[in-house]
């Protein structure tokens, strides 16, 4: 079956490449993937693949039914949205929607699961059960399309028992994939706070309540939460990327605005830390004569890869690609809304190598020059199809 899937994917390779380039040239922002959704369904119609549309407005769930379709149901996911970035690549398929770009590889993800739909549809007489393919909107912004797809029943009727997703990784050479069991990616919360004091002349600080000084104490004190209150062994990051005082060399402002991110891989500690940070910031500001309005915008939970499903998928990858092309991943403190699926059912989120140093394809995700070695399309399509097939036939 490995060779048969490879053969079917090779036959569709030119079409999958064309699909990827069309998607790349026509990117759409989160929850606005209207033309993308129409394009996906037009291809599914062409291939005779059944689907239901209208989830979260632009989301789609395709159904590949084998024999005895209710015997087992599994899900695969591909996200469709792009980012608000002006593309700098000089390629024939460069974004035609200026200011919007597929800089996170979602064009690859969608192309691959479309290729999987076509491949498994051709193989539907070779397995029992159903593969649900989720074309998901809005991965890039809160509240995350995954959470909304779940709420709207995309995983139900029939109910899926597991889900697998893949994501491009430019640091990994094309032809390789990476897996990690257990904790993999962090929860991602936004921290916003405003410190209020009393502004005035910088040469006369005794007439002021300096919010800049208060803010500096709060930022340093909050770092102690990460260093001294987090349990050893629990990954945790608190970083501040924006501090606005809007004073001057000789002006102490009335208030300071701060934005940052808090990330961890322990959901209980996450909730506790939110409370501790808020209490510390507000009380420290009061102790110095000011005040602090502190808010945490709760983002995605952490990605947890089910051990059994991930090991199963890892072994399938070794059989399909060769053991030398399957690597172990490090933890990442970046976030992903695939996490909602992994807290809802057993899930496996793995990485697809798309880099090529010799060809200069090395730019990171979310950059204007991000691109992929398009040989990854056959790898990503074939491996996802094979993992799905093995799940329905081996377990």
C-alpha positions as CSV (number, residue, x, y, z in Angstrom):
1,X,0.0,0.0,0.0
2,X,2.9,2.4,0.6
3,X,3.9,2.1,-3.1
4,X,0.3,2.3,-4.3
5,X,-0.3,5.6,-2.4
6,X,3.0,6.9,-3.6
7,X,2.0,6.1,-7.2
8,X,-1.5,7.8,-6.8
9,X,0.1,10.9,-5.3
10,X,2.7,11.0,-8.0
11,X,-0.1,10.9,-10.6
12,X,-1.7,13.9,-8.9
13,X,1.5,15.7,-8.2
14,X,1.1,18.3,-11.0
15,X,-2.5,19.1,-9.9
16,X,-1.5,19.4,-6.2
17,X,1.3,21.7,-7.2
18,X,-1.1,23.8,-9.2
19,X,-3.5,23.9,-6.3
20,X,-0.8,25.1,-3.9
21,X,0.3,27.9,-6.3
22,X,-3.3,29.0,-6.8
23,X,-3.8,29.2,-3.1
24,X,-0.5,31.0,-2.6
25,X,-1.4,33.6,-5.2
26,X,-4.9,34.1,-3.7
27,X,-4.5,34.3,0.1
28,X,-7.2,35.4,2.4
29,X,-7.1,36.5,6.0
30,X,-8.6,34.6,9.0
31,X,-12.4,34.0,8.8
32,X,-12.5,35.6,5.4
33,X,-11.5,32.6,3.3
34,X,-14.5,32.8,1.0
35,X,-12.8,32.3,-2.3
36,X,-10.5,29.7,-0.9
37,X,-13.6,27.8,0.4
38,X,-15.2,28.0,-3.0
39,X,-12.0,26.8,-4.7
40,X,-11.7,23.8,-2.3
41,X,-15.3,22.7,-2.8
42,X,-15.0,23.1,-6.6
43,X,-12.2,20.6,-6.5
44,X,-14.0,18.2,-4.2
45,X,-17.0,18.3,-6.6
46,X,-14.7,17.6,-9.5
47,X,-13.3,14.5,-7.7
48,X,-16.7,13.3,-6.5
49,X,-15.8,13.7,-2.8
50,X,-18.8,14.4,-0.5
51,X,-18.6,17.3,2.0
52,X,-20.5,19.6,4.2
53,X,-19.8,23.3,4.1
54,X,-20.8,26.3,6.2
55,X,-18.9,25.5,9.5
56,X,-17.8,28.8,10.9
57,X,-19.0,30.3,7.6
58,X,-16.0,29.2,5.5
59,X,-15.1,25.9,7.0
60,X,-15.6,22.6,5.2
61,X,-15.7,18.9,6.3
62,X,-15.1,16.3,3.6
63,X,-16.1,12.7,4.1
64,X,-14.2,9.8,2.5
65,X,-16.3,6.7,3.3
66,X,-14.9,3.3,2.9
67,X,-16.7,0.0,3.4
68,X,-18.8,-0.1,6.7
69,X,-18.3,3.7,7.1
70,X,-19.4,3.9,10.7
71,X,-17.0,1.2,12.0
72,X,-14.3,3.8,12.7
73,X,-14.1,7.5,12.1
74,X,-10.8,9.5,12.1
75,X,-10.1,13.1,11.2
76,X,-7.4,15.0,9.4
77,X,-7.0,18.8,9.5
78,X,-5.7,21.5,7.1
79,X,-6.0,25.2,7.9
80,X,-6.7,27.7,5.2
81,X,-6.0,31.3,6.4
82,X,-3.1,33.6,5.5
83,X,-1.3,36.5,7.3
84,X,-1.3,40.3,6.9
85,X,2.2,40.4,5.4
86,X,3.4,42.0,2.1
87,X,5.1,39.2,0.2
88,X,8.7,39.8,-1.0
89,X,9.2,36.7,-3.0
90,X,9.8,37.1,-6.7
91,X,7.9,34.1,-8.0
92,X,5.3,33.5,-10.6
93,X,2.7,32.6,-8.0
94,X,3.4,35.6,-5.7
95,X,0.4,36.9,-3.8
96,X,-2.0,39.0,-5.9
97,X,-3.8,40.2,-2.7
98,X,-1.3,42.9,-1.7
99,X,-0.7,42.9,2.1
100,X,-1.9,39.3,2.5
101,X,0.5,36.3,2.2
102,X,0.6,32.6,2.9
103,X,3.6,33.1,5.2
104,X,2.8,30.2,7.5
105,X,2.4,27.4,5.0
106,X,-1.4,27.0,5.2
107,X,-1.5,26.9,1.4
108,X,0.7,23.8,1.7
109,X,-1.5,22.3,4.5
110,X,-4.7,22.8,2.5
111,X,-3.1,21.5,-0.7
112,X,-1.9,18.4,1.0
113,X,-5.3,17.5,2.6
114,X,-6.9,18.1,-0.7
115,X,-4.5,15.7,-2.2
116,X,-5.3,13.3,0.6
117,X,-9.0,13.6,-0.2
118,X,-8.4,12.7,-3.8
119,X,-6.1,9.8,-3.0
120,X,-8.3,8.2,-0.3
121,X,-11.4,8.6,-2.4
122,X,-9.6,6.5,-5.1
123,X,-8.8,3.9,-2.4
124,X,-12.2,3.9,-0.6
125,X,-12.8,0.3,-1.5
126,X,-9.6,-0.7,0.2
127,X,-10.5,0.3,3.8
128,X,-13.4,0.3,6.3
129,X,-14.5,3.4,8.1
130,X,-14.6,7.1,7.4
131,X,-12.0,9.8,7.1
132,X,-13.2,13.3,7.9
133,X,-11.0,16.0,6.4
134,X,-11.4,19.3,8.1
135,X,-10.7,22.4,6.0
136,X,-10.4,24.9,8.9
137,X,-10.6,28.7,8.8
138,X,-9.0,31.2,11.2
139,X,-6.0,29.5,12.8
140,X,-4.0,32.7,13.1
141,X,-6.3,34.8,15.3
142,X,-8.4,34.3,18.5
143,X,-10.6,32.5,19.3
144,X,-9.1,30.1,16.7
145,X,-11.1,28.3,14.1
146,X,-10.4,25.0,15.7
147,X,-12.4,25.9,18.8
148,X,-15.3,27.1,16.7
149,X,-15.3,24.1,14.4
150,X,-15.5,21.8,17.4
151,X,-18.4,23.9,18.9
152,X,-20.3,23.7,15.5
153,X,-20.0,19.9,15.4
154,X,-17.4,19.4,12.7
155,X,-16.0,16.3,14.6
156,X,-19.5,14.8,15.1
157,X,-22.1,13.0,12.9
158,X,-20.2,10.7,12.6
159,X,-18.0,11.3,15.7
160,X,-14.3,11.1,15.0
161,X,-12.1,9.2,17.5
162,X,-8.8,10.9,16.7
163,X,-7.2,13.6,14.6
164,X,-3.9,14.2,12.8
165,X,-2.5,17.4,11.5
166,X,0.8,18.5,10.0
167,X,2.6,21.9,9.8
168,X,5.5,23.0,7.6
169,X,8.9,23.5,9.3
170,X,11.5,25.5,7.3
171,X,14.3,24.4,9.6
172,X,13.7,20.8,8.6
173,X,15.0,19.8,5.1
174,X,12.4,18.7,2.6
175,X,11.8,14.9,2.6
176,X,11.9,14.7,6.4
177,X,9.2,14.9,9.0
178,X,9.4,15.3,12.8
179,X,7.3,14.0,15.7
180,X,7.1,14.5,19.5
181,X,4.9,12.7,22.0
182,X,3.3,14.5,24.9
183,X,3.8,18.2,25.5
184,X,4.8,19.8,22.2
185,X,3.6,23.5,21.8
186,X,2.7,26.0,24.5
187,X,-0.5,27.8,25.4
188,X,-0.4,31.4,24.2
189,X,-2.0,34.2,26.3
190,X,-1.7,37.9,25.7
191,X,-0.8,40.1,28.7
192,X,-1.9,43.7,28.7
193,X,-1.6,46.2,31.5
194,X,-1.7,50.0,32.1
195,X,0.1,51.6,35.0
196,X,-1.3,55.0,36.0
197,X,0.6,57.6,38.1
198,X,1.0,61.3,38.0
199,X,3.1,62.9,35.4
200,X,5.3,66.0,35.5
201,X,8.7,67.5,34.9
202,X,11.4,64.9,34.9
203,X,13.7,67.2,36.8
204,X,11.1,67.4,39.6
205,X,10.2,63.7,40.3
206,X,9.2,64.4,43.9
207,X,6.0,66.1,42.5
208,X,5.1,63.0,40.4
209,X,4.1,59.4,40.8
210,X,6.4,57.9,38.2
211,X,4.5,55.2,36.2
212,X,7.7,54.4,34.3
213,X,9.5,53.4,37.5
214,X,6.5,51.5,38.7
215,X,6.2,49.7,35.4
216,X,9.9,48.7,35.5
217,X,9.4,47.2,39.0
218,X,6.3,45.3,37.8
219,X,8.1,43.8,34.8
220,X,11.0,42.6,36.9
221,X,8.7,41.3,39.6
222,X,6.6,39.4,37.1
223,X,9.7,37.6,35.8
224,X,10.1,36.2,39.3
225,X,6.9,34.3,38.9
226,X,8.4,32.4,36.0
227,X,11.7,31.8,37.8
228,X,10.5,31.0,41.3
229,X,6.8,29.9,41.1
230,X,6.8,27.6,38.1
231,X,7.3,23.9,39.0
232,X,10.7,22.6,37.8
233,X,10.2,20.8,34.5
234,X,7.2,22.8,33.4
235,X,8.1,25.0,30.3
236,X,7.1,28.6,30.9
237,X,7.9,31.9,29.2
238,X,6.8,35.5,30.0
239,X,8.0,38.1,27.5
240,X,7.1,41.8,27.0
241,X,7.4,43.2,23.5
242,X,5.7,46.6,23.7
243,X,6.2,49.3,26.4
244,X,4.7,52.7,25.6
245,X,5.4,55.6,28.0
246,X,5.0,58.5,25.5
247,X,6.9,60.9,27.7
248,X,10.2,62.6,26.7
249,X,13.7,63.2,28.1
250,X,12.3,65.8,30.5
251,X,8.7,64.6,30.8
252,X,7.3,61.9,33.1
253,X,4.0,60.6,31.5
254,X,0.8,60.0,33.4
255,X,0.6,56.3,32.3
256,X,2.5,53.5,30.7
257,X,1.0,50.7,28.5
258,X,2.6,47.3,28.3
259,X,1.9,44.2,26.1
260,X,3.4,40.8,26.3
261,X,2.8,37.1,26.1
262,X,2.6,34.3,28.7
263,X,3.2,30.7,27.6
264,X,3.3,27.4,29.4
265,X,2.5,23.7,29.0
266,X,0.6,23.1,32.2
267,X,-3.1,24.2,32.2
268,X,-3.5,24.3,35.9
269,X,-0.4,26.4,36.4
270,X,-1.6,28.6,33.6
271,X,-4.8,29.5,35.4
272,X,-3.0,30.0,38.7
273,X,-0.3,32.2,37.1
274,X,-2.9,34.5,35.6
275,X,-4.2,35.3,39.1
276,X,-0.8,35.6,40.6
277,X,0.4,38.1,37.9
278,X,-2.7,40.2,38.2
279,X,-2.5,40.4,42.0
280,X,1.2,41.2,42.0
281,X,1.0,43.9,39.4
282,X,-2.0,45.7,40.9
283,X,-0.7,45.5,44.5
284,X,2.9,46.6,43.6
285,X,1.5,49.6,41.8
286,X,-0.6,50.6,44.7
287,X,2.4,50.2,47.1
288,X,4.3,52.7,45.0
289,X,1.4,55.2,44.9
290,X,0.0,54.4,41.5
291,X,-2.5,51.9,40.1
292,X,-2.5,49.1,37.5
293,X,-5.2,47.8,35.2
294,X,-4.1,44.2,34.4
295,X,-5.7,41.9,31.8
296,X,-4.9,38.5,30.4
297,X,-6.5,37.7,27.0
298,X,-6.7,33.9,27.2
299,X,-5.5,32.3,24.0
300,X,-4.9,28.7,22.8
301,X,-4.2,25.9,25.2
302,X,-1.0,23.9,24.8
303,X,-0.6,21.2,22.1
304,X,-0.5,17.7,23.6
305,X,0.3,14.8,21.3
306,X,-1.3,11.6,22.4
307,X,1.5,9.1,23.0
308,X,-0.1,6.1,21.4
309,X,-1.4,7.9,18.3
310,X,1.9,9.8,17.9
311,X,4.0,6.6,18.1
312,X,1.7,4.9,15.6
313,X,2.1,7.8,13.2
314,X,5.8,7.9,13.8
315,X,6.1,4.2,12.8
316,X,3.9,4.8,9.8
317,X,6.2,7.6,8.7
318,X,9.2,5.4,9.1
319,X,7.6,2.7,6.9
320,X,6.5,5.3,4.3
321,X,9.6,7.6,4.2
322,X,12.4,5.5,5.7
323,X,13.6,5.7,9.3
324,X,16.4,8.1,8.3
325,X,13.8,10.7,7.3
326,X,11.9,10.7,10.6
327,X,13.3,12.9,13.4
328,X,12.5,13.8,17.0
329,X,11.3,17.3,17.6
330,X,12.1,19.7,20.4
331,X,9.4,21.4,22.4
332,X,8.3,24.8,21.0
333,X,6.9,27.7,22.9
334,X,5.0,28.9,19.9
335,X,1.2,28.4,19.9
336,X,-1.3,26.5,17.6
337,X,-5.0,26.2,17.7
338,X,-4.7,22.6,16.8
339,X,-4.3,22.3,20.5
340,X,-8.1,22.5,20.9
341,X,-8.5,19.3,19.1
342,X,-5.8,17.6,21.2
343,X,-7.7,18.5,24.4
344,X,-10.9,17.2,22.8
345,X,-9.6,13.8,21.6
346,X,-6.4,12.0,20.9
347,X,-4.4,14.0,18.4
348,X,-1.0,14.0,16.7
349,X,0.5,17.2,15.3
350,X,3.7,16.6,13.4
351,X,6.1,18.7,11.3
352,X,6.7,18.6,7.5
353,X,10.2,19.5,6.3
354,X,10.0,22.2,3.6
355,X,13.5,23.7,3.7
356,X,16.3,23.5,1.2
357,X,19.5,25.3,2.1
358,X,21.2,24.7,-1.2
359,X,18.3,26.4,-3.0
360,X,18.2,29.2,-0.5
361,X,14.8,28.2,0.9
362,X,15.6,29.0,4.5
363,X,13.3,31.9,5.6
364,X,11.3,31.4,8.7
365,X,7.6,31.3,9.2
366,X,5.7,34.7,9.3
367,X,8.4,36.4,7.2
368,X,7.9,38.2,3.8
369,X,10.3,35.8,2.1
370,X,9.0,32.5,3.5
371,X,8.6,29.8,0.8
372,X,8.9,26.1,0.5
373,X,10.6,23.4,-1.5
374,X,7.5,22.2,-3.3
375,X,8.7,18.6,-3.2
376,X,7.2,18.7,0.2
377,X,3.7,18.5,-1.3
378,X,4.1,14.8,-2.4
379,X,5.7,14.0,1.0
380,X,2.9,15.7,3.0
381,X,0.1,14.3,0.9
382,X,1.3,10.8,0.7
383,X,2.3,10.5,4.4
384,X,-1.1,11.9,5.7
385,X,-2.9,9.5,3.4
386,X,-0.8,6.6,4.6
387,X,-1.3,7.4,8.3
388,X,-5.0,7.7,7.8
389,X,-5.1,4.4,5.8
390,X,-3.0,2.6,8.5
391,X,-5.3,3.9,11.3
392,X,-8.3,2.4,9.6
393,X,-6.7,-0.9,8.7
394,X,-4.2,-1.6,11.6
395,X,-5.9,-0.5,14.8
